[in-house]
Amino acid sequence: MLILNYDEVKQLLPMHECIDVMTDALSALARGEAEMPLRTIFRPQDVRGVMAMMPSFRHGGAPLFGLKAICVFPDNAAIGKDAHQGGVLLFSGETGELLALVNASAITEIRTAAVSAVATRVLAREDASELAIIGAGVQARSHLEAIACVRPIKRARIAARRFEKAQLLVEEMHPKFEFEIAAVQTSEEAVRRADIIVTATTSFEPVVRREWISTGVHLNAVGTYSFKARELDTATVADATLFVDRRESALNEAGDYVIAAAEGAFGPEHIRAELGEVLIGSHPGRTSKGEITVFKSLGLAIEDLASAAHVYEKAKQQQVGSGVELD
């Protein structure tokens, strides 16, 4: 079994490569070449975190099983740790042998933003250049890099619950990009006049409201995967064309959809398509410059499997990682 730590995954999975890996994975899912159930979430009483288990299977010439077992502890940011902690297990789809244990924090950090970049590449206007990011944690950092890979960003505004945290992120990221990056005091200030919006928060209440956003904007809502939490208000989701990573997941886990649907704003027909269906051309994406598009990302097990498989093959070629004999 090959073990790959956080730094090794970061080395082996640059953002531009992961965007292509995610494009392939979501396209394969849309073609029926991958299978997975809904994630299982275990919430023990009186514990500040949860455990999620996400299995998947990829068909093809080299079939693989994947299982991401991850704990999510939102308070970790206060002690300088990623909220996501765990591993992705990779198994042979022919013999069941355990091939690799891959650091899940790095996989989640990179692939989540890469999927948003895929959505942005196919759904945002070609001339979109004003970026707003709500949140200043791990995903804010990776999304800044990812969105810049697919659109010619001219300016980015960062807003967070604590202004000083947004300032720290700007100080860290400013030297890495040629475009202007600024911290702002409120979510409203960040999203007004933005062409692309990323919400990457742990908020249970909307951080974006319809009256703040312009026609033609594209939003990536990535911060929650609980049916009890949402980052977008009902009016935003109702006025937008809604795309998801997977319908079943959205109908069961996406508070941005579930809460608005429970209020009577719309039904399942409001979801135009899964992102993979747009990628393979079976459903249209954006149809006009003035259309508001929303991609609700919940994170899929097949994304973790595809990322882990990619780094596993590269690690073998480059002789990276630590091997452990299991026999």
C-alpha positions as CSV (number, residue, x, y, z in Angstrom):
1,M,0.0,0.0,0.0
2,L,1.3,3.4,-0.9
3,I,0.8,6.2,1.6
4,L,0.7,9.8,0.3
5,N,0.8,12.7,2.8
6,Y,-0.6,16.3,2.4
7,D,2.6,17.8,0.9
8,E,3.0,14.9,-1.5
9,V,-0.6,15.3,-2.8
10,K,-0.1,19.0,-3.2
11,Q,3.0,18.3,-5.3
12,L,1.3,15.6,-7.4
13,L,-2.0,17.4,-8.0
14,P,-1.5,20.9,-9.3
15,M,-4.7,22.8,-9.9
16,H,-4.6,23.0,-13.7
17,E,-4.2,19.2,-13.8
18,C,-7.0,18.6,-11.3
19,I,-9.4,20.7,-13.4
20,D,-8.9,18.3,-16.3
21,V,-9.2,15.3,-13.9
22,M,-12.5,16.6,-12.6
23,T,-13.8,17.3,-16.1
24,D,-13.1,13.6,-17.0
25,A,-14.6,12.3,-13.8
26,L,-17.8,14.2,-14.0
27,S,-18.1,13.3,-17.7
28,A,-17.6,9.6,-16.9
29,L,-20.3,9.9,-14.2
30,A,-22.8,11.4,-16.7
31,R,-22.0,8.6,-19.2
32,G,-22.8,5.9,-16.5
33,E,-19.2,4.8,-16.1
34,A,-19.1,5.4,-12.3
35,E,-21.3,4.4,-9.4
36,M,-21.7,5.7,-5.9
37,P,-24.4,5.9,-3.1
38,L,-25.2,9.0,-1.1
39,R,-22.6,9.7,1.5
40,T,-23.2,8.4,5.0
41,I,-22.9,11.0,7.8
42,F,-22.4,9.9,11.4
43,R,-23.2,12.6,14.0
44,P,-22.5,11.3,17.6
45,Q,-24.2,13.2,20.3
46,D,-22.3,16.0,22.1
47,V,-19.4,16.0,19.5
48,R,-18.4,19.2,17.7
49,G,-17.7,17.3,14.4
50,V,-19.1,14.6,12.1
51,M,-17.7,11.7,10.1
52,A,-18.6,11.2,6.5
53,M,-18.0,8.0,4.5
54,M,-18.1,8.3,0.7
55,P,-17.7,5.1,-1.4
56,S,-17.5,5.0,-5.2
57,F,-16.6,2.7,-8.1
58,R,-15.0,3.5,-11.5
59,H,-15.6,1.1,-14.3
60,G,-13.2,0.7,-17.3
61,G,-9.9,-0.9,-18.2
62,A,-8.5,-0.4,-14.7
63,P,-11.6,-0.5,-12.4
64,L,-11.2,1.0,-8.9
65,F,-13.1,1.2,-5.7
66,G,-12.6,4.4,-3.6
67,L,-13.6,5.3,-0.1
68,K,-13.2,8.7,1.5
69,A,-13.5,8.6,5.3
70,I,-13.4,12.1,6.6
71,C,-14.1,14.0,9.8
72,V,-15.4,17.6,9.5
73,F,-14.7,19.8,12.5
74,P,-15.7,23.4,11.6
75,D,-13.9,24.8,14.7
76,N,-10.5,23.6,13.5
77,A,-9.9,27.0,11.8
78,A,-9.5,28.6,15.2
79,I,-6.5,26.3,15.9
80,G,-5.0,26.6,12.5
81,K,-6.1,23.3,11.1
82,D,-8.2,22.3,8.1
83,A,-11.8,21.5,9.0
84,H,-11.5,18.3,6.8
85,Q,-9.4,15.5,8.2
86,G,-9.2,12.0,6.9
87,G,-8.0,9.7,4.1
88,V,-9.0,8.4,0.7
89,L,-8.6,4.6,0.3
90,L,-8.0,3.3,-3.2
91,F,-8.7,-0.4,-3.9
92,S,-8.3,-2.5,-7.0
93,G,-11.6,-3.1,-8.7
94,E,-10.4,-6.6,-9.9
95,T,-8.9,-8.1,-6.7
96,G,-10.1,-5.7,-3.9
97,E,-6.4,-5.2,-2.8
98,L,-5.8,-1.9,-1.0
99,L,-3.5,0.1,-3.2
100,A,-3.2,3.5,-1.5
101,L,-4.1,5.7,1.5
102,V,-4.1,9.4,0.3
103,N,-4.4,12.4,2.5
104,A,-8.0,13.6,2.2
105,S,-7.5,17.2,3.4
106,A,-5.3,17.9,0.3
107,I,-7.6,16.0,-2.0
108,T,-10.7,17.9,-0.8
109,E,-8.9,21.3,-0.8
110,I,-7.8,20.9,-4.4
111,R,-10.6,19.0,-6.1
112,T,-13.5,21.1,-4.6
113,A,-12.0,24.2,-6.2
114,A,-11.2,22.4,-9.4
115,V,-14.8,21.3,-9.8
116,S,-15.9,25.0,-9.3
117,A,-13.4,25.9,-12.0
118,V,-15.0,23.3,-14.3
119,A,-18.4,24.8,-13.6
120,T,-17.1,28.3,-14.1
121,R,-15.5,27.4,-17.4
122,V,-18.7,26.1,-18.9
123,L,-21.3,28.3,-17.2
124,A,-19.8,31.8,-16.6
125,R,-19.8,34.4,-19.3
126,E,-16.6,34.4,-21.4
127,D,-15.8,38.0,-20.4
128,A,-16.4,37.5,-16.6
129,S,-13.5,39.1,-14.8
130,E,-14.7,40.4,-11.4
131,L,-14.5,37.7,-8.7
132,A,-16.1,37.8,-5.2
133,I,-15.2,35.2,-2.6
134,I,-17.2,34.9,0.6
135,G,-15.1,33.1,3.2
136,A,-11.4,33.3,4.0
137,G,-10.4,29.7,4.8
138,V,-8.8,26.9,2.9
139,Q,-11.5,26.8,0.1
140,A,-11.2,30.6,-0.4
141,R,-7.5,30.2,-1.0
142,S,-7.9,27.3,-3.4
143,H,-10.8,28.9,-5.3
144,L,-8.8,32.0,-5.9
145,E,-6.3,29.9,-7.7
146,A,-8.8,27.7,-9.5
147,I,-11.0,30.4,-10.9
148,A,-8.0,32.3,-12.1
149,C,-7.1,29.2,-14.2
150,V,-10.3,29.5,-16.3
151,R,-11.2,33.2,-16.5
152,P,-9.2,36.4,-17.0
153,I,-9.7,37.8,-13.5
154,K,-9.0,41.5,-13.2
155,R,-10.1,42.1,-9.6
156,A,-11.0,39.9,-6.6
157,R,-12.8,40.9,-3.4
158,I,-12.7,38.8,-0.3
159,A,-15.2,39.0,2.5
160,A,-15.3,37.0,5.7
161,R,-17.1,37.0,9.0
162,R,-14.0,38.6,10.5
163,F,-12.5,41.3,8.4
164,E,-9.0,40.7,9.7
165,K,-9.1,37.2,8.4
166,A,-10.0,38.4,5.0
167,Q,-7.1,40.9,5.2
168,L,-4.7,38.1,6.2
169,L,-5.8,36.0,3.2
170,V,-5.2,39.0,0.9
171,E,-1.8,39.6,2.3
172,E,-0.9,35.9,1.7
173,M,-2.3,35.7,-1.8
174,H,-1.6,39.1,-3.3
175,P,2.0,38.3,-4.3
176,K,0.9,35.2,-6.2
177,F,-1.4,37.0,-8.7
178,E,-1.0,39.9,-11.0
179,F,-4.6,41.1,-10.6
180,E,-5.9,43.3,-7.7
181,I,-7.1,41.4,-4.6
182,A,-8.9,43.4,-1.8
183,A,-10.5,42.6,1.5
184,V,-13.9,44.2,2.1
185,Q,-16.1,44.6,5.1
186,T,-19.3,42.9,4.0
187,S,-20.6,40.2,1.7
188,E,-22.7,42.7,-0.1
189,E,-19.7,44.9,-0.8
190,A,-17.9,41.9,-2.3
191,V,-20.7,40.6,-4.6
192,R,-22.1,43.8,-6.0
193,R,-20.8,44.2,-9.6
194,A,-19.1,40.8,-9.5
195,D,-19.3,38.5,-12.5
196,I,-18.3,35.3,-10.6
197,I,-19.2,34.6,-6.9
198,V,-17.9,31.8,-4.7
199,T,-19.4,31.1,-1.3
200,A,-17.1,29.0,0.8
201,T,-18.4,29.5,4.3
202,T,-19.8,27.4,7.2
203,S,-22.8,29.7,7.5
204,F,-26.3,28.2,8.2
205,E,-27.9,31.5,6.9
206,P,-27.6,33.1,3.5
207,V,-24.5,35.2,2.9
208,V,-25.7,36.3,-0.6
209,R,-29.1,38.0,-1.3
210,R,-30.7,38.5,-4.7
211,E,-30.9,42.2,-4.5
212,W,-27.1,42.4,-4.2
213,I,-26.2,40.5,-7.4
214,S,-26.2,41.5,-11.1
215,T,-27.8,39.8,-14.0
216,G,-25.4,37.5,-15.9
217,V,-23.5,36.5,-12.7
218,H,-22.3,33.0,-12.1
219,L,-22.3,31.6,-8.5
220,N,-20.5,28.6,-7.1
221,A,-22.1,27.6,-3.8
222,V,-19.6,25.2,-2.1
223,G,-19.6,25.9,1.6
224,T,-22.3,23.6,3.0
225,Y,-23.5,20.1,2.4
226,S,-26.3,20.0,5.0
227,F,-30.0,20.2,4.2
228,K,-30.3,22.5,7.2
229,A,-27.8,25.1,6.0
230,R,-27.6,27.4,3.0
231,E,-25.5,30.3,1.7
232,L,-27.9,31.7,-1.0
233,D,-31.3,33.1,-0.2
234,T,-34.5,31.7,-1.8
235,A,-34.9,34.5,-4.3
236,T,-31.3,34.0,-5.7
237,V,-31.9,30.3,-6.3
238,A,-35.4,30.8,-7.7
239,D,-34.2,33.5,-10.2
240,A,-31.2,31.4,-11.3
241,T,-30.7,28.5,-13.6
242,L,-29.6,25.8,-11.2
243,F,-26.9,23.2,-11.9
244,V,-25.7,20.6,-9.5
245,D,-22.9,18.0,-9.3
246,R,-25.6,15.2,-8.8
247,R,-29.4,15.5,-8.6
248,E,-29.7,12.8,-5.9
249,S,-27.2,14.6,-3.7
250,A,-28.8,18.0,-4.2
251,L,-32.4,16.7,-3.4
252,N,-31.2,15.1,-0.2
253,E,-28.3,17.2,1.1
254,A,-28.3,20.8,-0.4
255,G,-29.9,23.2,1.9
256,D,-29.7,25.9,-0.8
257,Y,-32.2,23.8,-2.7
258,V,-34.0,21.9,0.0
259,I,-35.0,24.9,2.1
260,A,-36.2,27.0,-0.8
261,A,-38.1,24.0,-2.2
262,A,-39.8,23.6,1.2
263,E,-40.9,27.2,1.1
264,G,-42.7,26.4,-2.2
265,A,-40.3,28.3,-4.4
266,F,-39.8,25.5,-6.9
267,G,-39.6,21.7,-7.3
268,P,-37.1,19.2,-8.7
269,E,-37.7,20.5,-12.3
270,H,-35.8,23.7,-11.2
271,I,-32.5,21.8,-11.5
272,R,-31.6,22.2,-15.2
273,A,-28.8,19.6,-15.3
274,E,-25.9,17.9,-13.6
275,L,-22.5,19.5,-14.5
276,G,-21.4,16.3,-16.2
277,E,-24.4,16.4,-18.4
278,V,-23.4,19.8,-19.6
279,L,-19.8,18.6,-20.2
280,I,-20.9,15.8,-22.4
281,G,-23.4,18.0,-24.3
282,S,-26.6,16.2,-23.2
283,H,-28.0,19.4,-21.6
284,P,-27.4,23.1,-22.3
285,G,-25.5,25.3,-19.9
286,R,-25.8,29.1,-20.0
287,T,-28.2,30.2,-22.8
288,S,-27.9,34.0,-22.5
289,K,-25.5,36.7,-21.2
290,G,-28.1,38.0,-18.8
291,E,-28.9,34.6,-17.2
292,I,-28.0,34.0,-13.6
293,T,-26.4,30.6,-13.2
294,V,-25.8,28.8,-9.9
295,F,-23.7,25.7,-9.5
296,K,-24.4,23.9,-6.2
297,S,-21.4,21.8,-5.3
298,L,-21.7,19.1,-2.6
299,G,-18.6,17.1,-3.4
300,L,-18.8,13.6,-4.8
301,A,-17.0,10.4,-4.0
302,I,-16.1,9.9,-7.6
303,E,-14.1,13.2,-7.5
304,D,-12.1,11.8,-4.6
305,L,-11.5,8.5,-6.3
306,A,-10.4,10.2,-9.6
307,S,-8.0,12.6,-7.7
308,A,-6.6,9.7,-5.6
309,A,-6.1,7.5,-8.7
310,H,-4.3,10.4,-10.5
311,V,-1.9,11.0,-7.7
312,Y,-1.4,7.3,-7.2
313,E,-0.3,6.8,-10.8
314,K,2.0,9.8,-10.7
315,A,3.5,8.8,-7.4
316,K,4.4,5.4,-8.8
317,Q,6.1,7.0,-11.8
318,Q,8.0,9.6,-9.7
319,Q,8.7,7.2,-6.8
320,V,6.9,9.5,-4.3
321,G,5.3,8.4,-1.1
322,S,5.9,5.6,1.5
323,G,5.1,2.0,0.9
324,V,3.8,-0.4,3.5
325,E,3.6,-4.2,3.2
326,L,0.1,-5.5,4.2
327,D,0.8,-9.2,3.7
